[in-house]
Amino acid sequence: MVDYQKLYTKLFNAMTDALEELEQLNIGRVKNILRRAQQEAEEEYLSSEE
């Protein structure tokens, strides 16, 4: 069963980190944070459906 609260928390924290980096204009870091969070959430979602 998918734990949506866990996925939400993971994505929310990544967004918070990305916004902090954006304030410092660390665009490359922002992209990495968001990409990693997206990949991890997708992997978690797919593995929990099995």
mmCIF file of the N, C-alpha and C atoms, coordinates in Angstrom:
data_MODEL
# 
_entry.id   MODEL 
# 
loop_
_atom_site.group_PDB 
_atom_site.id 
_atom_site.type_symbol 
_atom_site.label_atom_id 
_atom_site.label_alt_id 
_atom_site.label_comp_id 
_atom_site.label_asym_id 
_atom_site.label_entity_id 
_atom_site.label_seq_id 
_atom_site.pdbx_PDB_ins_code 
_atom_site.Cartn_x 
_atom_site.Cartn_y 
_atom_site.Cartn_z 
_atom_site.occupancy 
_atom_site.B_iso_or_equiv 
_atom_site.pdbx_formal_charge 
_atom_site.auth_seq_id 
_atom_site.auth_comp_id 
_atom_site.auth_asym_id 
_atom_site.auth_atom_id 
_atom_site.pdbx_PDB_model_num 
ATOM 1   N N  . MET A 1 1  ? 0.838  -1.187 0.000   1.00 0.00 ? 1  MET A N  1 
ATOM 2   C CA . MET A 1 1  ? 0.000  0.000  0.000   1.00 0.00 ? 1  MET A CA 1 
ATOM 3   C C  . MET A 1 1  ? 0.882  1.250  0.000   1.00 0.00 ? 1  MET A C  1 
ATOM 4   N N  . VAL A 1 2  ? 0.495  2.220  -0.770  1.00 0.00 ? 2  VAL A N  1 
ATOM 5   C CA . VAL A 1 2  ? 1.273  3.447  -0.895  1.00 0.00 ? 2  VAL A CA 1 
ATOM 6   C C  . VAL A 1 2  ? 1.072  4.321  0.346   1.00 0.00 ? 2  VAL A C  1 
ATOM 7   N N  . ASP A 1 3  ? 2.172  4.772  0.919   1.00 0.00 ? 3  ASP A N  1 
ATOM 8   C CA . ASP A 1 3  ? 2.124  5.667  2.079   1.00 0.00 ? 3  ASP A CA 1 
ATOM 9   C C  . ASP A 1 3  ? 2.226  7.104  1.556   1.00 0.00 ? 3  ASP A C  1 
ATOM 10  N N  . TYR A 1 4  ? 1.075  7.685  1.245   1.00 0.00 ? 4  TYR A N  1 
ATOM 11  C CA . TYR A 1 4  ? 1.056  9.015  0.638   1.00 0.00 ? 4  TYR A CA 1 
ATOM 12  C C  . TYR A 1 4  ? 1.568  10.089 1.588   1.00 0.00 ? 4  TYR A C  1 
ATOM 13  N N  . GLN A 1 5  ? 1.373  9.899  2.876   1.00 0.00 ? 5  GLN A N  1 
ATOM 14  C CA . GLN A 1 5  ? 1.881  10.883 3.835   1.00 0.00 ? 5  GLN A CA 1 
ATOM 15  C C  . GLN A 1 5  ? 3.409  10.928 3.780   1.00 0.00 ? 5  GLN A C  1 
ATOM 16  N N  . LYS A 1 6  ? 4.033  9.765  3.661   1.00 0.00 ? 6  LYS A N  1 
ATOM 17  C CA . LYS A 1 6  ? 5.495  9.704  3.568   1.00 0.00 ? 6  LYS A CA 1 
ATOM 18  C C  . LYS A 1 6  ? 5.982  10.357 2.275   1.00 0.00 ? 6  LYS A C  1 
ATOM 19  N N  . LEU A 1 7  ? 5.296  10.083 1.168   1.00 0.00 ? 7  LEU A N  1 
ATOM 20  C CA . LEU A 1 7  ? 5.673  10.691 -0.117  1.00 0.00 ? 7  LEU A CA 1 
ATOM 21  C C  . LEU A 1 7  ? 5.493  12.205 -0.070  1.00 0.00 ? 7  LEU A C  1 
ATOM 22  N N  . TYR A 1 8  ? 4.379  12.653 0.509   1.00 0.00 ? 8  TYR A N  1 
ATOM 23  C CA . TYR A 1 8  ? 4.125  14.083 0.637   1.00 0.00 ? 8  TYR A CA 1 
ATOM 24  C C  . TYR A 1 8  ? 5.227  14.753 1.444   1.00 0.00 ? 8  TYR A C  1 
ATOM 25  N N  . THR A 1 9  ? 5.586  14.145 2.565   1.00 0.00 ? 9  THR A N  1 
ATOM 26  C CA . THR A 1 9  ? 6.633  14.718 3.418   1.00 0.00 ? 9  THR A CA 1 
ATOM 27  C C  . THR A 1 9  ? 7.958  14.798 2.684   1.00 0.00 ? 9  THR A C  1 
ATOM 28  N N  . LYS A 1 10 ? 8.298  13.744 1.960   1.00 0.00 ? 10 LYS A N  1 
ATOM 29  C CA . LYS A 1 10 ? 9.544  13.729 1.202   1.00 0.00 ? 10 LYS A CA 1 
ATOM 30  C C  . LYS A 1 10 ? 9.568  14.856 0.158   1.00 0.00 ? 10 LYS A C  1 
ATOM 31  N N  . LEU A 1 11 ? 8.464  15.002 -0.576  1.00 0.00 ? 11 LEU A N  1 
ATOM 32  C CA . LEU A 1 11 ? 8.398  16.037 -1.608  1.00 0.00 ? 11 LEU A CA 1 
ATOM 33  C C  . LEU A 1 11 ? 8.327  17.436 -1.007  1.00 0.00 ? 11 LEU A C  1 
ATOM 34  N N  . PHE A 1 12 ? 7.591  17.584 0.102   1.00 0.00 ? 12 PHE A N  1 
ATOM 35  C CA . PHE A 1 12 ? 7.507  18.880 0.765   1.00 0.00 ? 12 PHE A CA 1 
ATOM 36  C C  . PHE A 1 12 ? 8.876  19.333 1.253   1.00 0.00 ? 12 PHE A C  1 
ATOM 37  N N  . ASN A 1 13 ? 9.628  18.425 1.864   1.00 0.00 ? 13 ASN A N  1 
ATOM 38  C CA . ASN A 1 13 ? 10.967 18.766 2.350   1.00 0.00 ? 13 ASN A CA 1 
ATOM 39  C C  . ASN A 1 13 ? 11.902 19.124 1.203   1.00 0.00 ? 13 ASN A C  1 
ATOM 40  N N  . ALA A 1 14 ? 11.787 18.427 0.107   1.00 0.00 ? 14 ALA A N  1 
ATOM 41  C CA . ALA A 1 14 ? 12.612 18.740 -1.056  1.00 0.00 ? 14 ALA A CA 1 
ATOM 42  C C  . ALA A 1 14 ? 12.263 20.124 -1.599  1.00 0.00 ? 14 ALA A C  1 
ATOM 43  N N  . MET A 1 15 ? 10.978 20.444 -1.628  1.00 0.00 ? 15 MET A N  1 
ATOM 44  C CA . MET A 1 15 ? 10.569 21.771 -2.100  1.00 0.00 ? 15 MET A CA 1 
ATOM 45  C C  . MET A 1 15 ? 11.120 22.867 -1.181  1.00 0.00 ? 15 MET A C  1 
ATOM 46  N N  . THR A 1 16 ? 11.089 22.619 0.121   1.00 0.00 ? 16 THR A N  1 
ATOM 47  C CA . THR A 1 16 ? 11.630 23.584 1.075   1.00 0.00 ? 16 THR A CA 1 
ATOM 48  C C  . THR A 1 16 ? 13.121 23.793 0.839   1.00 0.00 ? 16 THR A C  1 
ATOM 49  N N  . ASP A 1 17 ? 13.853 22.686 0.668   1.00 0.00 ? 17 ASP A N  1 
ATOM 50  C CA . ASP A 1 17 ? 15.290 22.777 0.386   1.00 0.00 ? 17 ASP A CA 1 
ATOM 51  C C  . ASP A 1 17 ? 15.542 23.513 -0.933  1.00 0.00 ? 17 ASP A C  1 
ATOM 52  N N  . ALA A 1 18 ? 14.740 23.209 -1.939  1.00 0.00 ? 18 ALA A N  1 
ATOM 53  C CA . ALA A 1 18 ? 14.916 23.846 -3.248  1.00 0.00 ? 18 ALA A CA 1 
ATOM 54  C C  . ALA A 1 18 ? 14.648 25.348 -3.167  1.00 0.00 ? 18 ALA A C  1 
ATOM 55  N N  . LEU A 1 19 ? 13.627 25.738 -2.431  1.00 0.00 ? 19 LEU A N  1 
ATOM 56  C CA . LEU A 1 19 ? 13.333 27.165 -2.292  1.00 0.00 ? 19 LEU A CA 1 
ATOM 57  C C  . LEU A 1 19 ? 14.453 27.906 -1.572  1.00 0.00 ? 19 LEU A C  1 
ATOM 58  N N  . GLU A 1 20 ? 15.042 27.263 -0.576  1.00 0.00 ? 20 GLU A N  1 
ATOM 59  C CA . GLU A 1 20 ? 16.164 27.891 0.127   1.00 0.00 ? 20 GLU A CA 1 
ATOM 60  C C  . GLU A 1 20 ? 17.348 28.073 -0.820  1.00 0.00 ? 20 GLU A C  1 
ATOM 61  N N  . GLU A 1 21 ? 17.616 27.073 -1.649  1.00 0.00 ? 21 GLU A N  1 
ATOM 62  C CA . GLU A 1 21 ? 18.705 27.177 -2.621  1.00 0.00 ? 21 GLU A CA 1 
ATOM 63  C C  . GLU A 1 21 ? 18.381 28.222 -3.694  1.00 0.00 ? 21 GLU A C  1 
ATOM 64  N N  . LEU A 1 22 ? 17.117 28.315 -4.063  1.00 0.00 ? 22 LEU A N  1 
ATOM 65  C CA . LEU A 1 22 ? 16.711 29.298 -5.065  1.00 0.00 ? 22 LEU A CA 1 
ATOM 66  C C  . LEU A 1 22 ? 16.953 30.717 -4.574  1.00 0.00 ? 22 LEU A C  1 
ATOM 67  N N  . GLU A 1 23 ? 16.735 30.945 -3.285  1.00 0.00 ? 23 GLU A N  1 
ATOM 68  C CA . GLU A 1 23 ? 17.006 32.266 -2.722  1.00 0.00 ? 23 GLU A CA 1 
ATOM 69  C C  . GLU A 1 23 ? 18.479 32.646 -2.861  1.00 0.00 ? 23 GLU A C  1 
ATOM 70  N N  . GLN A 1 24 ? 19.347 31.643 -2.891  1.00 0.00 ? 24 GLN A N  1 
ATOM 71  C CA . GLN A 1 24 ? 20.787 31.880 -3.054  1.00 0.00 ? 24 GLN A CA 1 
ATOM 72  C C  . GLN A 1 24 ? 21.206 31.810 -4.525  1.00 0.00 ? 24 GLN A C  1 
ATOM 73  N N  . LEU A 1 25 ? 20.217 31.640 -5.407  1.00 0.00 ? 25 LEU A N  1 
ATOM 74  C CA . LEU A 1 25 ? 20.433 31.541 -6.858  1.00 0.00 ? 25 LEU A CA 1 
ATOM 75  C C  . LEU A 1 25 ? 21.301 30.348 -7.251  1.00 0.00 ? 25 LEU A C  1 
ATOM 76  N N  . ASN A 1 26 ? 21.191 29.267 -6.489  1.00 0.00 ? 26 ASN A N  1 
ATOM 77  C CA . ASN A 1 26 ? 21.904 28.024 -6.803  1.00 0.00 ? 26 ASN A CA 1 
ATOM 78  C C  . ASN A 1 26 ? 21.012 27.149 -7.687  1.00 0.00 ? 26 ASN A C  1 
ATOM 79  N N  . ILE A 1 27 ? 20.849 27.586 -8.933  1.00 0.00 ? 27 ILE A N  1 
ATOM 80  C CA . ILE A 1 27 ? 19.892 26.945 -9.835  1.00 0.00 ? 27 ILE A CA 1 
ATOM 81  C C  . ILE A 1 27 ? 20.236 25.473 -10.080 1.00 0.00 ? 27 ILE A C  1 
ATOM 82  N N  . GLY A 1 28 ? 21.493 25.165 -10.280 1.00 0.00 ? 28 GLY A N  1 
ATOM 83  C CA . GLY A 1 28 ? 21.894 23.783 -10.498 1.00 0.00 ? 28 GLY A CA 1 
ATOM 84  C C  . GLY A 1 28 ? 21.544 22.910 -9.308  1.00 0.00 ? 28 GLY A C  1 
ATOM 85  N N  . ARG A 1 29 ? 21.751 23.420 -8.127  1.00 0.00 ? 29 ARG A N  1 
ATOM 86  C CA . ARG A 1 29 ? 21.425 22.677 -6.901  1.00 0.00 ? 29 ARG A CA 1 
ATOM 87  C C  . ARG A 1 29 ? 19.914 22.474 -6.795  1.00 0.00 ? 29 ARG A C  1 
ATOM 88  N N  . VAL A 1 30 ? 19.148 23.499 -7.156  1.00 0.00 ? 30 VAL A N  1 
ATOM 89  C CA . VAL A 1 30 ? 17.685 23.392 -7.138  1.00 0.00 ? 30 VAL A CA 1 
ATOM 90  C C  . VAL A 1 30 ? 17.230 22.266 -8.054  1.00 0.00 ? 30 VAL A C  1 
ATOM 91  N N  . LYS A 1 31 ? 17.769 22.236 -9.257  1.00 0.00 ? 31 LYS A N  1 
ATOM 92  C CA . LYS A 1 31 ? 17.403 21.192 -10.213 1.00 0.00 ? 31 LYS A CA 1 
ATOM 93  C C  . LYS A 1 31 ? 17.740 19.812 -9.681  1.00 0.00 ? 31 LYS A C  1 
ATOM 94  N N  . ASN A 1 32 ? 18.901 19.679 -9.070  1.00 0.00 ? 32 ASN A N  1 
ATOM 95  C CA . ASN A 1 32 ? 19.309 18.381 -8.521  1.00 0.00 ? 32 ASN A CA 1 
ATOM 96  C C  . ASN A 1 32 ? 18.397 17.927 -7.384  1.00 0.00 ? 32 ASN A C  1 
ATOM 97  N N  . ILE A 1 33 ? 18.058 18.843 -6.503  1.00 0.00 ? 33 ILE A N  1 
ATOM 98  C CA . ILE A 1 33 ? 17.188 18.519 -5.375  1.00 0.00 ? 33 ILE A CA 1 
ATOM 99  C C  . ILE A 1 33 ? 15.828 18.046 -5.880  1.00 0.00 ? 33 ILE A C  1 
ATOM 100 N N  . LEU A 1 34 ? 15.243 18.792 -6.814  1.00 0.00 ? 34 LEU A N  1 
ATOM 101 C CA . LEU A 1 34 ? 13.921 18.439 -7.319  1.00 0.00 ? 34 LEU A CA 1 
ATOM 102 C C  . LEU A 1 34 ? 13.940 17.143 -8.111  1.00 0.00 ? 34 LEU A C  1 
ATOM 103 N N  . ARG A 1 35 ? 14.959 16.966 -8.928  1.00 0.00 ? 35 ARG A N  1 
ATOM 104 C CA . ARG A 1 35 ? 15.069 15.748 -9.729  1.00 0.00 ? 35 ARG A CA 1 
ATOM 105 C C  . ARG A 1 35 ? 15.214 14.517 -8.828  1.00 0.00 ? 35 ARG A C  1 
ATOM 106 N N  . ARG A 1 36 ? 16.077 14.621 -7.816  1.00 0.00 ? 36 ARG A N  1 
ATOM 107 C CA . ARG A 1 36 ? 16.285 13.510 -6.898  1.00 0.00 ? 36 ARG A CA 1 
ATOM 108 C C  . ARG A 1 36 ? 14.999 13.180 -6.134  1.00 0.00 ? 36 ARG A C  1 
ATOM 109 N N  . ALA A 1 37 ? 14.300 14.200 -5.675  1.00 0.00 ? 37 ALA A N  1 
ATOM 110 C CA . ALA A 1 37 ? 13.052 13.973 -4.941  1.00 0.00 ? 37 ALA A CA 1 
ATOM 111 C C  . ALA A 1 37 ? 12.013 13.309 -5.834  1.00 0.00 ? 37 ALA A C  1 
ATOM 112 N N  . GLN A 1 38 ? 11.943 13.746 -7.063  1.00 0.00 ? 38 GLN A N  1 
ATOM 113 C CA . GLN A 1 38 ? 10.999 13.151 -8.006  1.00 0.00 ? 38 GLN A CA 1 
ATOM 114 C C  . GLN A 1 38 ? 11.319 11.680 -8.229  1.00 0.00 ? 38 GLN A C  1 
ATOM 115 N N  . GLN A 1 39 ? 12.573 11.380 -8.444  1.00 0.00 ? 39 GLN A N  1 
ATOM 116 C CA . GLN A 1 39 ? 12.990 10.002 -8.688  1.00 0.00 ? 39 GLN A CA 1 
ATOM 117 C C  . GLN A 1 39 ? 12.750 9.120  -7.468  1.00 0.00 ? 39 GLN A C  1 
ATOM 118 N N  . GLU A 1 40 ? 13.097 9.614  -6.296  1.00 0.00 ? 40 GLU A N  1 
ATOM 119 C CA . GLU A 1 40 ? 12.917 8.820  -5.078  1.00 0.00 ? 40 GLU A CA 1 
ATOM 120 C C  . GLU A 1 40 ? 11.441 8.573  -4.787  1.00 0.00 ? 40 GLU A C  1 
ATOM 121 N N  . ALA A 1 41 ? 10.614 9.580  -4.989  1.00 0.00 ? 41 ALA A N  1 
ATOM 122 C CA . ALA A 1 41 ? 9.184  9.422  -4.752  1.00 0.00 ? 41 ALA A CA 1 
ATOM 123 C C  . ALA A 1 41 ? 8.581  8.430  -5.746  1.00 0.00 ? 41 ALA A C  1 
ATOM 124 N N  . GLU A 1 42 ? 9.012  8.524  -6.992  1.00 0.00 ? 42 GLU A N  1 
ATOM 125 C CA . GLU A 1 42 ? 8.508  7.601  -8.007  1.00 0.00 ? 42 GLU A CA 1 
ATOM 126 C C  . GLU A 1 42 ? 8.919  6.164  -7.695  1.00 0.00 ? 42 GLU A C  1 
ATOM 127 N N  . GLU A 1 43 ? 10.178 5.976  -7.309  1.00 0.00 ? 43 GLU A N  1 
ATOM 128 C CA . GLU A 1 43 ? 10.657 4.640  -6.963  1.00 0.00 ? 43 GLU A CA 1 
ATOM 129 C C  . GLU A 1 43 ? 9.882  4.076  -5.772  1.00 0.00 ? 43 GLU A C  1 
ATOM 130 N N  . GLU A 1 44 ? 9.674  4.914  -4.779  1.00 0.00 ? 44 GLU A N  1 
ATOM 131 C CA . GLU A 1 44 ? 8.938  4.479  -3.586  1.00 0.00 ? 44 GLU A CA 1 
ATOM 132 C C  . GLU A 1 44 ? 7.494  4.119  -3.951  1.00 0.00 ? 44 GLU A C  1 
ATOM 133 N N  . TYR A 1 45 ? 6.875  4.943  -4.770  1.00 0.00 ? 45 TYR A N  1 
ATOM 134 C CA . TYR A 1 45 ? 5.487  4.703  -5.182  1.00 0.00 ? 45 TYR A CA 1 
ATOM 135 C C  . TYR A 1 45 ? 5.386  3.378  -5.941  1.00 0.00 ? 45 TYR A C  1 
ATOM 136 N N  . LEU A 1 46 ? 6.271  3.185  -6.915  1.00 0.00 ? 46 LEU A N  1 
ATOM 137 C CA . LEU A 1 46 ? 6.217  1.976  -7.725  1.00 0.00 ? 46 LEU A CA 1 
ATOM 138 C C  . LEU A 1 46 ? 6.523  0.713  -6.912  1.00 0.00 ? 46 LEU A C  1 
ATOM 139 N N  . SER A 1 47 ? 7.468  0.800  -5.999  1.00 0.00 ? 47 SER A N  1 
ATOM 140 C CA . SER A 1 47 ? 7.813  -0.370 -5.204  1.00 0.00 ? 47 SER A CA 1 
ATOM 141 C C  . SER A 1 47 ? 6.715  -0.719 -4.198  1.00 0.00 ? 47 SER A C  1 
ATOM 142 N N  . SER A 1 48 ? 5.961  0.265  -3.748  1.00 0.00 ? 48 SER A N  1 
ATOM 143 C CA . SER A 1 48 ? 4.910  -0.011 -2.769  1.00 0.00 ? 48 SER A CA 1 
ATOM 144 C C  . SER A 1 48 ? 3.643  -0.544 -3.421  1.00 0.00 ? 48 SER A C  1 
ATOM 145 N N  . GLU A 1 49 ? 3.527  -0.407 -4.725  1.00 0.00 ? 49 GLU A N  1 
ATOM 146 C CA . GLU A 1 49 ? 2.357  -0.932 -5.430  1.00 0.00 ? 49 GLU A CA 1 
ATOM 147 C C  . GLU A 1 49 ? 2.458  -2.428 -5.677  1.00 0.00 ? 49 GLU A C  1 
ATOM 148 N N  . GLU A 1 50 ? 3.657  -2.962 -5.619  1.00 0.00 ? 50 GLU A N  1 
ATOM 149 C CA . GLU A 1 50 ? 3.863  -4.379 -5.949  1.00 0.00 ? 50 GLU A CA 1 
ATOM 150 C C  . GLU A 1 50 ? 3.316  -5.309 -4.913  1.00 0.00 ? 50 GLU A C  1 
# 
